[in-house]
Amino acid sequence: METMAHGESSLTVPLIEDENKEGLGNKLEEVESNSAHSGASTASVLRTCFNGLNALSGVGILSITYALASGGWLSLILLFAIATAAFYSGLLIQRCMDADSSIRTYPDIGERAFGNKGRLIVSVFMYVELYLVATGFLILEGDNLQNLIPNVEFEVAGLTIGGKQGFTIIVALIILPTVWLDNLSLLSYVSASGVVASAIILGSIIWTGAFDGIGFQQKGTLINWDGIPTAVSLYAFCYCAHPVFPTLYTSMKKRHQFSNVLVVCFVLCTISYASMAIFGYLMFGSDVQSQITLNLPTHKLSSRVAIYTTLVNPISKYALMVTPIVNAAKTWFPYQYNKRFLSLFAGTTLVTSTVTVALAVPFFGSLMSLVGAFLSFTASVILPCLCYLKISGTYQRFNGETVGIGLVILMGFAVVIFGTYTSLIDIIGNL
C-alpha cells in the first residue's frame, strides 16, 4: 500500500492504483508474501473450492423448487440475475483484499472503506446473519428428525425431553467437534461431505421422478406476479455466503487464484440450483411444498436417500458459517491467552448459545426468510459494492463500472425491500 502524505486521510486515497503505477501481479505477490507467516494459509485451490461450494450450496437446494413454483418459469431469469450479481460482488471482495494486505476479515473491509462505523455496520450484518442461519440449521435438523422419527422422548437425569428438543441437542453435540477445527484445510474434509450431500439429494430426486412413478408431466405457470417477491427472496438466500469469502481467501496458499475458485463455485452451484428447480417443478408443479423432500414418497428407497442425506448438509455447513464469529470472539481476549483454549471455549460457547435460542424460539424457522431477505442480501451484495466504490475511489468517476455497480446496488435494495415486506406479511398472516 502506498505511503500517504502527511495529513491525508486513509479513507480518501484509492487503494487500487492505476496499472502504470503498480502491476496487478506485483500487488498480488505482495499480498501473498505479507501474509505468508499466517499458519492458516495452507488451503489448496481444490480445498478452497470444497469450502466455497459448501458455503454456497446447502439447505437452499431444498426450497429452490418452491421458489420457482412461487414465481413461475420466467422467474428463472431472476435466479441467473441474482447469481451474476452475487458472483460480481464476490469479485469485489477479492479486489478489496488484494488492494490492502492488512485486510483479513469482512469487517476489515468495512473499516477500510468507512472507518469504525463501517466496521460496526458490516460486523452487525455479518455476525447476526451467520449466527441466525446457524441457529436455523439446528431448528431444521430438529424438525426433520422429528418428522422421520415421531413420538420419541428422551429421559435424562429424570427429565423428559421432547423429541425435537432432544434431536436438536444431539445434532449440536455432533457438530461441536467440527467447530473446534482451526485449520480450514481440515475443515475442507467436512465441507466435502456437504458438497457430496447436495449432489446426492439432486440425483436422488431426479431418480425418483424418472424411475419411481412420479414423472415430469407438470406444466407449471409461466409467471406468477404475486409470488415474485417470495421467489426472489429464496433465490437471494441461496447465494448469501459472502461473509465467509474473506476467511476462505486468507486460508489459501495461492490467493491470486481466488477468482477461479469463485467461478467454479458459482457455476456449479447455479447449475445445481437450476436443475433442482426445473426437475422438481416438472415433478410436483404448484403442489410443491417449502421443502421438496416433504413431497417425496417415503416408501421409495431413492426418496429415503434424499431425506436422510438432507440431514448432512446443515451438519457439514454449520462450522464453516460460524468460523468468522469464532475468530472474532478470540480477538476479545488478551494476546497471552492460549489460542487453542480460546478456540475450544469460543466454539463451545457459540454452539451452546445457538442451541439455547433454537430451543427457546421454536417458531424461529418461520423467520429465516425474513433474515435472508433483510440481512443476507445486504451483507452479500449491497455492502461489498459500497465498500469497493469507496476503497477504490471508483465512486469519484462516472464510467461503465460505476454504472454497473450502481445497478447491482439498486437491485439489492429492491430485493431487500420487497423481500422483507413479503416476509413480514407472511409471518403476520400466520400468527
C-alpha positions in Angstrom: 0.0 0.0 0.0 1.4 3.5 -0.9 2.6 5.7 1.9 0.3 8.7 2.2 1.3 12.3 2.5 1.1 13.9 5.9 -2.4 14.8 7.0 -4.0 12.7 4.2 -6.9 10.5 5.4 -6.6 6.8 4.7 -10.2 6.9 3.6 -9.7 9.4 0.8 -6.9 7.7 -1.0 -7.9 5.0 -3.5 -6.1 1.7 -2.7 -6.4 0.3 -6.2 -3.9 2.4 -8.2 -3.6 2.7 -12.0 -1.7 -0.1 -13.7 1.1 2.2 -14.7 2.0 2.8 -11.1 1.9 -0.8 -9.9 1.2 -4.0 -11.8 -1.5 -6.3 -10.6 0.8 -9.3 -10.4 3.2 -7.4 -8.1 0.4 -6.4 -5.9 -0.9 -9.9 -5.6 2.6 -11.2 -4.8 2.9 -8.6 -2.1 -0.4 -9.6 -0.6 0.6 -13.2 -0.5 4.1 -12.6 0.8 3.0 -10.3 3.5 0.6 -13.0 4.8 2.9 -15.9 4.4 3.5 -16.0 8.1 -0.1 -16.9 8.8 -0.5 -20.5 9.8 -3.9 -20.6 8.3 -2.7 -20.0 4.8 -2.4 -23.7 3.9 -5.5 -24.5 1.9 -5.1 -25.5 -1.7 -7.3 -24.3 -4.6 -9.2 -27.6 -4.5 -9.8 -27.5 -0.8 -11.0 -23.9 -1.0 -13.4 -24.9 -3.8 -14.8 -27.5 -1.5 -15.3 -24.9 1.3 -16.8 -22.4 -1.2 -19.2 -24.9 -2.7 -20.3 -26.0 0.8 -20.9 -22.3 1.8 -23.0 -21.6 -1.3 -24.8 -24.9 -1.5 -26.8 -26.5 1.2 -30.4 -26.1 2.5 -31.2 -23.6 -0.2 -31.4 -26.5 -2.7 -34.4 -27.9 -0.8 -36.5 -24.7 -1.2 -35.4 -23.7 -4.7 -38.2 -25.6 -6.4 -40.8 -23.8 -4.1 -39.2 -20.5 -5.2 -39.7 -21.4 -8.9 -43.3 -22.6 -8.2 -43.9 -19.2 -6.5 -42.7 -17.1 -9.3 -43.3 -19.2 -12.4 -41.0 -20.3 -15.2 -39.9 -16.8 -16.1 -38.6 -16.2 -12.6 -35.6 -18.4 -13.6 -34.3 -15.2 -15.2 -34.1 -13.7 -11.8 -32.2 -16.7 -10.4 -29.5 -16.1 -13.0 -29.5 -12.4 -12.5 -29.1 -12.8 -8.7 -26.3 -15.4 -9.3 -24.5 -13.0 -11.5 -24.8 -10.1 -9.1 -23.6 -12.3 -6.2 -20.6 -13.5 -8.2 -19.6 -10.0 -9.1 -19.9 -8.8 -5.5 -17.6 -11.8 -4.6 -15.0 -10.5 -7.1 -15.3 -7.0 -5.5 -14.5 -8.5 -2.1 -11.4 -10.1 -3.6 -10.3 -6.8 -5.1 -10.7 -5.0 -1.8 -8.5 -7.6 -0.1 -5.9 -7.6 -2.9 -5.6 -3.8 -2.5 -4.6 -3.9 1.1 -2.7 -6.8 2.7 -3.8 -5.8 6.1 -7.4 -6.7 5.3 -8.1 -10.2 6.6 -11.8 -10.2 7.5 -15.1 -8.9 6.2 -15.3 -6.2 8.9 -11.8 -5.1 8.0 -13.2 -4.2 4.5 -15.9 -2.1 6.1 -13.4 -0.3 8.3 -11.0 0.4 5.4 -13.9 1.9 3.4 -15.9 3.8 6.0 -13.9 3.8 9.3 -15.1 2.4 12.6 -18.7 3.0 11.6 -18.3 0.9 8.5 -16.7 -1.9 10.5 -19.6 -1.8 13.0 -22.2 -1.9 10.3 -20.6 -4.8 8.4 -19.9 -6.7 11.6 -23.5 -6.4 12.8 -25.0 -7.6 9.4 -22.4 -10.3 9.0 -22.3 -11.9 12.5 -26.1 -11.6 13.1 -26.8 -13.2 9.7 -24.3 -16.1 10.3 -25.5 -16.6 13.9 -29.2 -16.8 12.9 -28.5 -19.0 9.9 -26.5 -21.4 12.1 -29.4 -21.4 14.6 -31.8 -22.1 11.8 -29.7 -25.2 10.8 -30.3 -26.7 14.3 -34.0 -26.0 14.1 -34.1 -27.6 10.6 -32.4 -30.7 11.9 -34.7 -31.0 14.9 -37.8 -30.6 12.6 -36.6 -33.2 10.1 -35.6 -35.8 12.6 -38.9 -35.4 14.4 -40.7 -36.0 11.2 -38.6 -39.1 10.4 -38.8 -40.5 13.9 -42.0 -39.2 15.5 -43.3 -39.8 19.0 -39.9 -40.0 20.6 -38.9 -38.7 24.1 -35.6 -38.7 25.9 -35.1 -39.3 29.6 -32.0 -37.5 31.0 -31.4 -37.4 34.8 -35.1 -37.7 35.5 -36.0 -35.0 33.0 -38.2 -35.8 30.0 -37.1 -34.0 26.8 -39.3 -33.9 23.8 -38.2 -35.4 20.5 -37.5 -32.2 18.6 -35.6 -30.7 21.5 -33.6 -33.9 22.1 -32.7 -34.2 18.4 -31.6 -30.6 18.4 -29.2 -31.2 21.3 -27.9 -34.4 19.8 -27.1 -32.7 16.5 -25.4 -29.9 18.3 -23.1 -32.4 20.1 -22.3 -34.0 16.7 -21.5 -30.5 15.2 -19.4 -29.4 18.1 -16.0 -31.1 17.2 -16.2 -29.5 13.7 -16.4 -26.0 15.2 -13.1 -26.7 17.1 -11.2 -27.1 13.9 -8.9 -24.1 13.4 -7.4 -25.0 10.1 -9.7 -24.7 7.1 -7.7 -27.2 5.2 -9.0 -29.7 7.7 -12.5 -28.3 7.6 -12.5 -28.9 3.8 -12.9 -32.6 4.5 -16.1 -31.8 6.4 -17.1 -29.5 3.6 -16.6 -32.2 1.1 -19.4 -34.2 2.8 -21.7 -31.3 2.3 -20.9 -30.9 -1.4 -21.4 -34.7 -1.9 -24.7 -34.5 0.1 -26.1 -31.8 -2.3 -25.2 -33.9 -5.3 -26.8 -37.0 -3.8 -30.0 -35.1 -3.0 -30.3 -33.8 -6.5 -29.5 -37.2 -8.0 -32.0 -39.0 -5.7 -34.9 -36.6 -6.5 -34.2 -36.9 -10.3 -34.1 -40.7 -9.9 -37.4 -40.6 -8.0 -39.1 -38.6 -10.8 -37.6 -40.7 -13.6 -37.9 -44.3 -12.2 -40.3 -44.3 -9.2 -43.5 -43.4 -10.9 -43.8 -39.6 -10.4 -42.6 -38.5 -13.8 -42.1 -35.0 -15.2 -45.5 -34.2 -16.5 -46.4 -31.0 -14.6 -46.6 -27.9 -16.8 -46.4 -25.2 -14.2 -47.2 -21.5 -14.6 -45.3 -19.1 -17.0 -45.2 -16.3 -14.4 -47.0 -15.6 -11.1 -46.5 -11.9 -10.3 -47.8 -12.2 -6.7 -45.2 -14.8 -6.0 -42.2 -13.0 -7.4 -41.1 -11.4 -4.1 -41.1 -14.8 -2.4 -39.1 -16.3 -5.3 -36.6 -13.5 -5.3 -36.0 -13.8 -1.5 -35.4 -17.5 -1.7 -33.1 -17.2 -4.8 -31.2 -14.5 -3.0 -30.8 -16.7 0.1 -29.1 -19.4 -2.0 -26.2 -17.1 -2.8 -25.5 -15.4 0.5 -22.2 -16.8 1.7 -20.1 -13.7 1.1 -19.2 -13.1 4.8 -17.2 -16.4 4.6 -15.3 -15.4 1.5 -12.5 -13.4 3.3 -11.9 -16.3 5.6 -11.6 -18.6 2.5 -9.3 -16.1 0.8 -6.9 -15.7 3.8 -6.7 -19.5 4.1 -5.4 -20.0 0.6 -1.8 -20.7 -0.4 -2.3 -19.1 -3.9 -4.6 -16.2 -3.3 -4.4 -14.9 -6.9 -6.5 -17.9 -7.9 -9.4 -17.0 -5.7 -11.3 -15.6 -8.7 -11.1 -19.0 -10.3 -12.5 -20.5 -7.1 -15.4 -18.2 -7.3 -16.1 -19.1 -11.0 -16.1 -22.8 -10.2 -18.3 -22.4 -7.1 -20.9 -20.1 -8.7 -21.2 -22.0 -11.9 -21.6 -25.4 -10.3 -24.0 -24.2 -7.6 -26.1 -22.3 -10.2 -26.3 -25.4 -12.4 -27.3 -27.5 -9.3 -29.9 -25.0 -8.2 -31.4 -24.6 -11.6 -31.5 -28.3 -12.2 -33.3 -28.9 -8.9 -35.8 -26.1 -9.5 -36.6 -27.3 -13.0 -36.9 -31.0 -12.4 -38.7 -30.5 -9.1 -41.2 -28.2 -10.7 -41.8 -30.6 -13.5 -42.4 -33.4 -10.9 -44.8 -31.6 -8.5 -45.9 -28.3 -10.1 -47.7 -25.8 -7.9 -48.2 -28.5 -5.3 -44.6 -28.5 -4.2 -44.0 -27.7 -0.5 -41.5 -25.4 1.0 -39.0 -28.3 1.3 -39.2 -30.6 -1.7 -38.3 -33.6 0.5 -41.8 -33.3 2.1 -43.3 -34.2 -1.3 -41.3 -37.4 -1.8 -43.0 -40.8 -1.2 -41.3 -42.1 1.9 -41.7 -45.8 0.9 -39.3 -45.4 -2.0 -35.6 -46.0 -1.5 -34.5 -43.1 -3.6 -36.7 -40.8 -1.5 -35.4 -42.1 1.8 -31.8 -41.5 0.5 -32.7 -37.9 -0.3 -34.4 -37.3 3.0 -31.6 -38.8 5.1 -28.9 -37.0 3.1 -30.7 -33.8 3.7 -29.6 -34.1 7.3 -25.9 -34.0 6.4 -26.0 -30.5 4.8 -26.6 -28.4 7.9 -24.2 -30.5 10.0 -21.4 -30.0 7.5 -22.1 -26.3 6.8 -22.5 -25.2 10.4 -18.8 -25.0 11.2 -17.9 -23.0 8.1 -20.7 -20.5 8.8 -19.6 -19.8 12.4 -15.8 -19.7 11.8 -15.7 -15.9 11.3 -17.7 -15.5 14.6 -15.3 -17.7 16.5 -12.3 -15.9 15.0 -13.7 -12.5 16.1 -14.5 -13.8 19.6 -10.9 -14.8 20.1 -9.7 -11.3 19.5 -11.7 -10.1 22.5 -9.2 -11.8 24.9 -5.7 -10.7 25.8 -2.9 -12.0 23.5 -1.3 -14.1 26.2 -4.2 -16.5 26.4 -3.7 -19.9 24.8 -5.1 -19.8 21.3 -6.2 -23.4 21.3 -8.1 -22.9 24.6 -9.8 -19.8 23.1 -10.9 -21.8 20.1 -12.4 -24.5 22.2 -14.0 -22.0 24.6 -15.4 -19.7 21.9 -16.7 -22.6 19.7 -18.3 -24.4 22.6 -20.0 -21.2 23.9 -21.3 -20.4 20.4 -22.8 -23.8 19.9 -24.4 -23.7 23.3 -25.9 -20.3 22.7 -27.4 -21.3 19.3 -28.9 -24.5 20.9 -30.5 -22.3 23.6 -32.0 -19.9 21.0 -33.2 -22.9 18.9 -34.9 -24.4 21.9 -36.3 -21.2 23.3 -37.7 -19.9 20.0 -39.4 -22.9 18.3 -41.0 -20.8 15.6 -37.7 -19.3 14.6 -37.6 -21.2 11.4 -40.5 -19.1 10.1 -38.3 -16.0 10.5 -35.5 -17.4 8.3 -37.0 -16.0 5.1 -37.1 -12.6 6.7 -33.5 -12.9 7.9 -32.5 -14.0 4.4 -34.2 -11.1 2.7 -33.1 -8.3 5.1 -29.7 -9.4 6.3 -28.3 -11.9 3.8 -28.6 -9.9 0.6 -27.4 -6.7 2.3 -24.3 -8.4 3.6 -23.6 -10.3 0.4 -24.3 -7.8 -2.4 -25.0 -4.3 -1.2 -22.2 -3.8 1.3 -19.4 -5.3 -0.9 -20.4 -2.9 -3.7 -20.5 0.1 -1.4 -17.2 -0.8 0.2 -15.5 -1.3 -3.2 -16.7 2.0 -4.5 -15.2 3.8 -1.5 -11.9 1.9 -1.3 -11.1 2.0 -5.0 -12.3 5.6 -5.5 -14.5 4.5 -8.3 -17.4 6.5 -7.0 -15.5 9.6 -8.0 -15.5 8.7 -11.6 -18.5 8.1 -13.9 -17.8 5.2 -16.1 -19.2 1.8 -17.1 -18.0 0.1 -13.9 -19.7 2.7 -11.7 -23.0 2.4 -13.6 -22.8 -1.4 -13.3 -22.2 -1.4 -9.6 -24.9 1.2 -9.2 -27.4 -1.1 -10.9 -26.4 -4.0 -8.7 -26.9 -1.9 -5.6 -30.4 -0.8 -6.8 -31.3 -4.5 -7.5 -30.0 -5.3 -4.0 -32.2 -2.7 -2.4 -35.2 -3.9 -4.4 -34.7 -7.4 -3.1 -34.3 -6.2 0.5 -37.4 -4.0 0.4 -39.8 -6.3 -1.4 -38.5 -9.5 0.2 -38.6 -8.1 3.7 -42.1 -6.7 3.2 -43.4 -10.0 1.8 -41.8 -12.0 4.6 -43.3 -9.7 7.3 -46.8 -10.1 5.7 -46.4 -13.9 5.6 -45.3 -14.0 9.3 -48.1 -11.7 10.4 -50.6 -13.8 8.5 -49.5 -16.9 10.3 -49.7 -15.5 13.8 
